[in-house]
């Protein structure tokens, strides 16, 4: 969210409040004042200065969130035309909340002013029942929708999965893992997770072995090297990030994306009708991929990234190491029946 000073005088923010409501009653209240206000918007100027608002336009809804001409400031004082970006405010709770109310309090030109707004909260899983996009057997959900993973910060991939396979020693690869063919999941058939119509498909992206971790390479050196390569991909746009992909419309405003597919393996094209379980491609490592895996997500628009993620309603999976039935999370071993 962003609060923007549209007035003619500086505005001093004095408080920010976020209320989760149920039935009109505020149940969870977070009120931020004092030094916390400066920390609240600290990331905004850095993101804008680095060009990330444009590079990650999908995350900021194009210019809908931060309109052209608005300069982001850390606050708590906003000059005319400046805005304060609140990137994330995680809440954890049991039960249901149906509304988010946001309130900013400020003082400007000797007067107290309030900016407020609210949004409905939609809960629940996808209307479409999805089968697992890989075949029968056991698979590894390397990255899922858990709060501590890289997926959860991204609007389109909040509830997405990076799927791999583990072998001896609980490794995802044989030997040194310096070749794509070393990875157990590489080349596995990718299956349409539900019946639908192909919106778009791409099969022209190559796989870059330089994105694989080198034997003996330290964490920082690898992160620096891969971070630079990922930045170059992001600058090229959504298709470069996805690599080879298939995007399927399932109705109900729900679209599934299968990304990082093996070059030359995509078996469908835009306009094709597919059935649940139909082979559509093979697992690869194209696009923004640090090792072979399948990126699978469900979104609310027929776009690769300019969409909002939807929690996936899987119907044919089990969690052999879970104590009770629950949603798949990061690090789970998934059994497909």
CORHUVEN-V977206 format. One line per field, one symbol per residue. ss: DSSP state (~ for helix, > for strand, _ for the rest). psi: psi as a letter, one per 30 degrees, with the letter a starting at -180 (. if undefined). A space follows every 10 residues. Layout:
ss=???
psi=???
//
This chain:
ss=_>>>______ >>>>>>>>>> >>__>>>>>> >>>_~~~~~~ _~~~~~~~~_ _~~~~_~~~~ __________ >>____>>__ _>>>>_____ ________>> >>>>>>>>__ >>>>>>>>>> ________>> ______>>>> >>>______~ ~~~_______ >>>>___~~~ __>______~ ~~>_____>> >____>>>>> >>____>_~~ ~_______~~ ~~~~~~~~~~ ~~~~~~_~~~ ~~_>>>>>>_ ____>>>>>> >_________ __>>____>> >>>>_>____ __>>>>>>>_ ________>_ __>>__>>__ __________ __>>>>_
psi=lkkkjgaflk kjkfkkkkkk lkhfkkekkj kklbffeefe gefeeeeeeg gfeeeheefg hbgeejlkfk kklfafkklk fllkkjekik kkllakkfkk kkkkklkkhg kklkklllkk kklllkekkk lkglakaklk iekaglfflf effkefgegl kjkakkbkgh lfllbfggke ffkefkfkkk kkflkakkel kkggklkjff fkkkkgklee eeeeeeeeee eeeeffleee efbklkkkkg aghkkkkjlh lkkgfkgllk fkkllkfkkf alkahlbikf lklkkklklg lhlefilklk kkjkfglljf gkflkllklk fkkkkk.
//
